[in-house]
Structures are given as structure tokens and as C-alpha cells.
Amino acid sequence: MNKIKYELHFYMANFGLLIITYICYLSSAVIVGQILFNRNKGKELQNEFNFLIAFQELISFSFIRSKTSLKYYPRIVMLLSLIFLIYYQQTNYEIYKITFNLLMIIYFLLTIAFLLLIEIPIVELNYSNLNTNNNLPNQNRPRALYFPF
């Protein structure tokens, strides 16, 4: 009975932490959205951009695991996002929707390329064929980034 009580408290505390983190995330998204998208060009682009960033975070947490991907994927995604935001702020031409669609296609192709060229070959790597133990993953030298409890 005591164990169930502690597990319930543990899950409720984690759920509460998740709710607080989500509220902070939404409030910061609103503030940053007011700073970045302060022009009178419609709110749908702001909502779509926030959704795209949240979706990219979900994809990163779910599929991007290897050291190479963790080093380069976030940098490329942030660079593309910054280029789009600089374009949005510095131009007066109304082709933002086309540019945003191009950004989504580039994100999709980049994710597919990282999965096909880096992530899947590392997962399918047969460690018994390696002739040295220096390349094998262990706790001190992980193949992927992980956060132990």
C-alpha cells in the first residue's frame, strides 16, 4: 500500500512538472511571438511557425540519437529558422507563405536525410564485425546521448 502511495505521488509530481513546463513554454512562445511577429501580416504564420518548431523538437527527441546527428541537426535547423526569421523581418514582399512552405520542405528533407544516412546505418551496425573495442559503445562512450536517472 505504501509503495502504491509513493508511486502515485511520483507520477503526480512528474505530471505537475510537465504542466508547469508546458505553461512556461507557452508563455515564452507568446512573448517571443510578439517580438518576432510584430508586424500586421496575420497570425497564421506565427502559429504555423510555432507548430513547426514544436514538431521539429518532437522529431528530434524521437529519432535523432547518434552523436553526429546531435551535433549537426539542431545547428542546421536553427540556422534555417534564423534565416527565415531574418527574411521575414527584413523584407516587405508578401511571399512569406511560399517561403515558409519551402522551409517545411527543407526540414522534411533534412530529417529524412539524417535518418537514412546516419541514424539507420548506426542502428543496423553489427558490432561483432568490428575488430577493435575502441569503437564499441559503453557507458563512458555512448553511441547516443542519454540521460540516466
N, C-alpha and C positions, 0 to 999 in steps of 0.2 A: 504494500500500500504506500509505503514511504517512497519507494522507487518511482511509482506512477506519479506521485505528487511532485517529485523533483523533475521528472521528465516533462510534466505539464508546465511547470514554471520555466524550464529551459526553453520549450517551444514558444511559450507566450513571450518570453524576453526576446527571443530571436525575431518573432513576428513584430513586436513593438519596435525593435531596432530597424527592421525593414520598413515599417510605416514611417518612422521618423526620417530615415534616409530618403525615402521617396518624396516626402513633403519638402525636405531641403532641396532635393534635385529639381522638383517642380518650381519652387520659388526662385531658385537660381536661374532656371530656364526662362522664367518670365522676365526677370531683371536683365539677363543677357539679351533676350529677345527685344526688349525695349531699347537697349543700347545699339544693337546691331541692325535692327529692322525699324529704325525710327522714321523712315520715310512713309509717305502716304501711297504705298504701292500695293496695298492689300495684305491681309493677314494670312492668306492661304499659303504663301511661300514660306512664311515663318513657321507655320505648323508643319508643313511638309519637310522643311529642313530639320526641325527638331525631331520629327519621326525618323528621318534618315539617319541622324546621328545616334538616336536610341537603338535603331535596328542594327547599325554597324557595331555598337557596343555588344549587343546580344550575339551577333555573329562572331565577334572577336572572343567573347567569353566561351562560346560553344565550340568553335572549330580551330582557332589559332592557338597552337600549343608548342610548336618547336621553337628553339632558340632563334633561328634565323627569321622566322615569321614574327616572333615577338619583338625582334629588333627593328625590322623594316616596315611591317604592315601598319602599325599605328602612325609612324612618321609620314608615310606616303598618304594615308587617309587624312591626317591633319593638314598636310601641305595642300592637298586638293581642296579641302574645306576652306582653308585660308585664301587660296586663290579665288574661289567662288565668292567669298565674302568681300574681298578687295574689289573684285569686278562689280559686285552688287553696289558697293558704296561709292565707287569712283565713276560710274557711267550713268548716263541719263537715257540710254536706249532701252526700249521695252521688250527685250528678248530674254528676260530672266527665266521664264518658264522653260524655254528651249535649252538654255544653259544649265538649268537645274536638272532637266531630263538627261542631258549629256553627262552631268556629274553622277547621276544614279547609274547610268550605263557603265561608266568608268569604274565606279565602286563595285558593281556586279562582276565585271570582267576581272578586276583586280583580285577579288575574293576567289573567283573560280581559278585564276592562275596560281594563287598561293596554295589553294587546296590541291590542285592537280600536280603542280611542280615541286612542292615542298612537303606538305602535310601527309598526303597519301603515301609517297615513297618512304617517308620516315616510319610511318606506322607499319608498312609492309616489309621493313628491313629485317632480314634474318641475321640475328646476332651470332649464330653459330658459324657463319661463313667468315666472320672477321677473325684475323689471325693475331690481333693484339687485344689485350684487355684495357688499353688506354681509351678506346673509343666506346666502351660499354657504359651505359648509363648506370649510375648508382646514386645514393643519397647525397653525396658531396658533389657529384657532377651529373645533374639530372638532364634527361633528354628534353623535358618540358619544364615550364615554370609551374610550380605548385606551392600551395600554402598549407603546410601541415597545421593541425590544431594544437 
